[in-house]
Amino acid sequence: MSNTLLIKDKQLKLDKNGYLQELAGWDKAVAEALANKEGLALGSEHWELIHLLRNFHQQSGLIPSTRVLVKLIAKEFGEEKGKSAYLMSLFPDAPLKKICKIAGLPRPINCV
């Protein structure tokens, strides 16, 4: 069962877990709407991680594990941000799943 997300004049299909079915439909407005559905207001620190993960996926075709993502964040933005607690503070509960969803990426296969 899929549902949809209506943004401006675009109707985007979501899978049963709320992830975009067509990744090419993603843009900033879509991210804002998906974040809103998750109860999040996106700030600059959220966007840093969203763009980092989208770039990683674009270059590798993969979704990293949380551990790999934390290491990537540390490398890109410094050790103080490269901690699981930092991820949890921005994307509570299931950070990797939430970032992927908001970034328009597939659901991580290593997340339950």
N, C-alpha and C positions, 0 to 999 in steps of 0.2 A: 504494500500500500504506500503510495507516495502522496505528498502534499505539495503545495506550491507556495511561492513567495512572490508577491506582486510589488514591484518597485518601478516607479515611474510608469512607463508603458510596457515594461518587460514582465512576463510571467515565467518564473524559473521553477523547474521541478526539483523537489527535494526528495531524498530517499526516506525510508521509514524512521531513520535516526536524525533527520534534519540536515543532512549533508547535501550540497549541490550535486545534481546528477551530471550536469554538464559544466566542467570546470571553466570553460571559456566564457561563461556568463558572468564571471566574478568581476566586480569592480568595487570601488570604495563605498558606494551606496549599498551594495549587497552586503559588504562586510559590516557596515553600521547596522543594517536591519537584522542580520544574523546575530550580532553581538547583543542587540536589544532583546532579541528572543531569549538570549542566555542571561539577561539581566545585567549586562555590562555596558558601560559607557567607555568608548575607546579614547585613550589619551596617547601622547607621543610614545610612551614606553611600550604600550600595546602594539602600536604600529611598527616599532623597531622589530619586534619579535615576529609579527605577521609577515613583514617583508623578508626577514631573514629566512623564515621557514619556506616561503614561496620561492625564494631564490634557490635554496637548497634543493627543493623538489624539482624546480625547472632544470637545474644542472644535473641532478642525479636520477630523477624519476622515482625517488624513494621518499618515504617518510621516516625520519630518524626515530630511534627510541628516545625516551625522555632523557636518559643518561647522555646519549650522544648530543641531543639538543642543548642540554645544560653546558656541555663542553664547548659546543659551537658558540653559544652565547658568551661564555667566558673569553673565548678567543676574539670575538668580534667587539664586545662591549666592556670587557674587563672582568676581573675575578669577583668583584662584589656583586655583579649581576649574574654571574655564572654559578648560581646556586638554586637548588630545587625550591627553597623557600621564596626566592624572588619570583619564580614562575607561579607558585601557588598564590602569592600576593596579588598578582595581576589576573590570573585565570584560576580561581578557586576550584577545588574538588578534583577535576580531571584536566589538568592544564594542556596536555598534548592534544587530547580530543577536542577541547574548546578552541585552541589555536587553529587546528586543522579545519574545523568547521567554519570558523569565522574567516579564515584565509581562503576558503573555497577549495580546499584540498580533500582528497579521499580520507575516510575514517582510517585511523591507524590500525593495522591488523593485529598489532601486539597489545592492543587495549581491549579489555573486556567490555 
